[in-house]
Amino acid sequence: MVSKQPDYQSFDTTEAILSMTSTQEAGDITQEAIGTPTRFHGRYNDHMEMYAAPGTVAEYLNNHASWFSRCADPMKVEPLGKNGYALVIGRFGSFGYEVEPKIGLELLPPEEGIYRIYTIPIPDYHAPGYDVDYRAALRLQENVANNSSTCLSKMTQVEWELDLSVYIHFPKFIQRIPKSLVLSTGERLLNQVVRQVSRRLTRKVQEDFHQSLGIPFPDHPKKK
């Protein structure tokens, strides 16, 4: 899922300032990190279309144990209790500094029609030099489908918003770079990661939902 009205600009991954190969071992980076962490923040919102009544969509979302791990692939997922999951997002970096974020997320049961997702601790895991604060909310809105290829009249719009903060304890060699440059580059990279992960996850959830219920799904859905 990716913001339809994004707070970011497009980001070219070939930009010379980025290096996806770390120049130091993770252990060395952690040991050299000093001072207060640098915060990268973004707010995102969008929706995805599910061609069924809200009750059917809600039943699917509530049974996340049956679809979350499958739809999150290729991210590595491990269950954490009844409603939680540990995810390895991927490997990202810039300025020769690289991290592989692993976060715990809890998918809470709906309250007054709102689904919330928060970060939770991962047992026996200490993030090497970073912290993530993930706060998402999803709401279901019933709409009339307007797509002749589906031959369906019911459509639920899953509207979501995400408030995401990433705190990174940078090593000394990063702290010598102007802070404004680190912030602008880091936030563009954060937006790129959210955009890529969201688009892939949206498409997989839509396909899984419709296939699991035998509901037709448009061959060319609206791009997110």
C-alpha positions as CSV (number, residue, x, y, z in Angstrom):
1,M,0.0,0.0,0.0
2,V,1.4,3.4,-1.0
3,S,0.3,6.9,-0.4
4,K,-2.0,8.2,-3.0
5,Q,-1.3,11.8,-1.8
6,P,2.3,11.2,-0.8
7,D,4.5,13.3,1.4
8,Y,7.5,12.3,-0.7
9,Q,9.1,12.9,-4.1
10,S,10.2,10.1,-6.5
11,F,13.6,8.8,-5.6
12,D,16.1,7.3,-8.0
13,T,17.9,4.4,-6.4
14,T,20.9,5.0,-8.7
15,E,21.5,8.4,-7.1
16,A,25.2,8.6,-6.6
17,I,24.9,9.5,-3.0
18,L,23.5,6.1,-2.1
19,S,25.6,3.0,-1.6
20,M,23.8,-0.3,-0.9
21,T,27.0,-2.0,0.1
22,S,28.2,-1.4,3.6
23,T,31.8,-0.5,4.1
24,Q,31.9,-1.7,7.8
25,E,30.8,-4.7,9.6
26,A,27.5,-4.4,11.6
27,G,29.3,-5.0,14.9
28,D,31.8,-2.1,14.3
29,I,28.9,0.2,13.3
30,T,27.1,-0.5,16.6
31,Q,30.2,0.0,18.7
32,E,31.0,3.4,17.1
33,A,27.4,4.8,17.3
34,I,27.4,7.7,19.7
35,G,25.1,10.6,20.7
36,T,21.4,11.0,20.2
37,P,19.6,9.0,17.4
38,T,18.6,10.7,14.2
39,R,14.9,10.6,13.5
40,F,13.4,10.0,10.0
41,H,9.7,10.4,9.8
42,G,6.9,10.0,7.2
43,R,3.1,10.0,7.1
44,Y,1.3,8.0,4.4
45,N,-2.2,7.3,3.4
46,D,-4.1,5.5,0.6
47,H,-6.7,2.8,0.0
48,M,-7.1,-0.6,-1.7
49,E,-10.2,-2.0,-3.4
50,M,-11.7,-5.3,-2.4
51,Y,-14.7,-6.5,-4.5
52,A,-16.9,-7.8,-1.7
53,A,-19.1,-6.5,1.1
54,P,-17.4,-5.0,4.2
55,G,-18.4,-8.0,6.3
56,T,-16.6,-10.4,4.0
57,V,-13.5,-8.2,3.9
58,A,-13.6,-7.8,7.7
59,E,-13.7,-11.6,8.1
60,Y,-10.7,-12.0,5.9
61,L,-8.7,-9.3,7.7
62,N,-9.6,-10.8,11.1
63,N,-8.1,-14.1,10.0
64,H,-4.7,-12.6,9.3
65,A,-2.9,-15.8,10.4
66,S,-4.1,-17.4,7.2
67,W,-2.7,-14.8,4.8
68,F,-0.3,-12.4,6.4
69,S,2.9,-14.5,6.1
70,R,2.0,-15.5,2.6
71,C,1.3,-12.0,1.4
72,A,4.4,-10.5,3.1
73,D,6.7,-12.7,1.1
74,P,9.6,-12.1,0.2
75,M,9.9,-10.5,3.6
76,K,10.8,-13.1,6.3
77,V,8.0,-13.5,8.8
78,E,7.8,-15.2,12.1
79,P,4.7,-15.4,14.3
80,L,4.7,-13.6,17.7
81,G,1.9,-14.8,19.8
82,K,-1.7,-14.6,18.7
83,N,-1.7,-11.3,16.8
84,G,2.0,-10.5,16.3
85,Y,4.7,-11.0,13.7
86,A,8.4,-10.4,13.4
87,L,9.4,-9.1,9.9
88,V,12.7,-8.7,8.2
89,I,12.0,-5.8,5.8
90,G,15.2,-6.1,3.7
91,R,18.6,-4.5,3.5
92,F,18.9,-0.8,2.9
93,G,21.6,1.8,3.3
94,S,23.3,5.0,2.2
95,F,26.7,6.7,2.7
96,G,28.2,3.3,3.1
97,Y,26.0,2.6,6.2
98,E,23.6,-0.3,5.9
99,V,20.8,-1.8,8.1
100,E,18.5,-4.8,7.8
101,P,15.4,-3.7,9.7
102,K,13.6,-6.3,11.8
103,I,10.5,-5.2,13.5
104,G,7.7,-6.7,15.5
105,L,4.1,-5.8,14.5
106,E,0.8,-6.5,16.3
107,L,-2.4,-6.6,14.2
108,L,-5.0,-5.7,16.8
109,P,-8.6,-6.7,16.5
110,P,-10.9,-3.9,15.3
111,E,-12.3,-1.4,17.7
112,E,-15.3,0.6,16.4
113,G,-14.5,-0.5,12.9
114,I,-10.8,0.6,13.0
115,Y,-7.9,-1.9,12.6
116,R,-4.7,-0.7,14.2
117,I,-1.1,-2.0,13.8
118,Y,1.6,-1.1,16.2
119,T,5.3,-2.0,16.8
120,I,5.9,-4.5,19.6
121,P,9.2,-5.9,21.1
122,I,10.7,-9.0,19.6
123,P,11.7,-11.4,22.4
124,D,15.5,-11.9,22.8
125,Y,16.2,-9.4,19.9
126,H,18.0,-6.1,20.3
127,A,18.0,-3.9,17.1
128,P,21.6,-3.0,16.2
129,G,21.6,0.8,16.1
130,Y,18.0,1.6,15.2
131,D,14.5,1.7,16.5
132,V,11.2,1.8,14.6
133,D,7.8,3.3,15.7
134,Y,5.1,2.0,13.3
135,R,1.5,3.2,13.8
136,A,-1.1,2.3,11.2
137,A,-4.9,2.4,11.1
138,L,-7.3,0.8,8.6
139,R,-11.0,1.6,8.0
140,L,-13.5,-0.1,5.8
141,Q,-15.8,1.9,3.5
142,E,-18.5,0.4,1.4
143,N,-18.7,1.7,-2.2
144,V,-20.5,0.7,-5.4
145,A,-18.1,-1.0,-7.8
146,N,-17.7,0.7,-11.1
147,N,-15.7,-1.8,-13.1
148,S,-17.4,-3.7,-15.9
149,S,-14.7,-6.4,-15.9
150,T,-15.8,-7.6,-12.4
151,C,-19.5,-7.9,-13.0
152,L,-19.9,-7.1,-9.3
153,S,-21.8,-4.3,-7.7
154,K,-20.2,-4.4,-4.2
155,M,-16.8,-3.0,-3.4
156,T,-15.2,-2.2,-0.1
157,Q,-12.5,0.4,0.1
158,V,-9.9,-0.3,2.7
159,E,-8.5,3.1,3.7
160,W,-5.3,3.2,5.6
161,E,-2.9,5.7,7.1
162,L,0.6,5.2,8.5
163,D,2.7,7.2,10.9
164,L,6.3,5.9,10.7
165,S,9.4,7.0,12.6
166,V,12.8,5.4,12.3
167,Y,15.5,6.3,14.8
168,I,19.1,5.5,13.8
169,H,22.2,5.7,16.0
170,F,24.8,6.6,13.4
171,P,28.5,5.8,13.7
172,K,31.1,8.5,13.8
173,F,31.9,8.6,10.1
174,I,28.2,9.4,9.3
175,Q,28.1,12.1,11.9
176,R,30.8,14.0,10.0
177,I,28.4,14.4,7.1
178,P,26.1,17.6,7.2
179,K,23.0,16.7,9.1
180,S,20.7,18.3,6.6
181,L,22.1,16.0,3.9
182,V,21.7,12.9,6.1
183,L,18.1,13.8,6.9
184,S,17.1,14.6,3.3
185,T,18.7,11.4,1.9
186,G,17.4,9.2,4.7
187,E,13.8,10.4,4.4
188,R,13.9,9.9,0.7
189,L,15.2,6.4,1.2
190,L,12.5,5.8,3.8
191,N,9.8,7.0,1.4
192,Q,11.2,4.7,-1.3
193,V,11.1,1.7,1.0
194,V,7.5,2.4,2.1
195,R,6.4,2.9,-1.5
196,Q,8.0,-0.3,-2.8
197,V,6.8,-2.5,0.2
198,S,3.3,-1.0,0.1
199,R,2.7,-1.5,-3.6
200,R,3.8,-5.1,-3.4
201,L,1.8,-5.9,-0.2
202,T,-1.3,-4.2,-1.6
203,R,-1.2,-6.2,-4.8
204,K,-0.6,-9.5,-3.0
205,V,-3.4,-8.9,-0.4
206,Q,-5.8,-8.0,-3.2
207,E,-5.0,-11.1,-5.2
208,D,-5.0,-13.4,-2.2
209,F,-8.4,-12.1,-1.0
210,H,-10.1,-12.5,-4.4
211,Q,-8.6,-15.8,-5.2
212,S,-9.4,-17.3,-1.8
213,L,-13.1,-16.4,-2.3
214,G,-13.3,-17.1,-6.0
215,I,-14.2,-13.4,-6.7
216,P,-13.2,-11.9,-10.1
217,F,-10.5,-9.2,-9.8
218,P,-9.8,-6.6,-12.5
219,D,-6.9,-7.5,-14.8
220,H,-5.7,-3.9,-14.7
221,P,-6.6,-2.4,-11.3
222,K,-6.0,1.3,-10.6
223,K,-2.3,1.9,-9.9
224,K,-1.4,2.9,-6.4
